[in-house]
């Protein structure tokens, strides 16, 4: 799954090892695309219907979300070219992801 993130979110993922996302897709990896570049993390576990306040201690929201427990982030050389699709369309096969040098190569068959 490819996700666009801000620098603050990327920093939070690095320090805590968790990522909250409403999608709840069952995936093996997540690629975080931000202004600092692309980073890949292996998904260790997925827990659904967790209050957002349990994922992030400084948030008071009781909204339910999906928590992804991720491994350490590794830099990746994929370049962002164009917009990323939304929802289930942004999930790509890991082998295809490793072969691609730009994001539009992953999603060109969908447009």
Buried (B, 14 or more C-beta within 10 A) or exposed (E): BBBBBEEEBBEBBBEEBBBBBEBBBEBEBBBBBBEEBBBBBBBEEBBEEBBBEBBBEEEEEEEEBBBBBBEEBEEBEBBBBEEBBEEEEBBBEEEEBEEBEEBBBBBEEEE
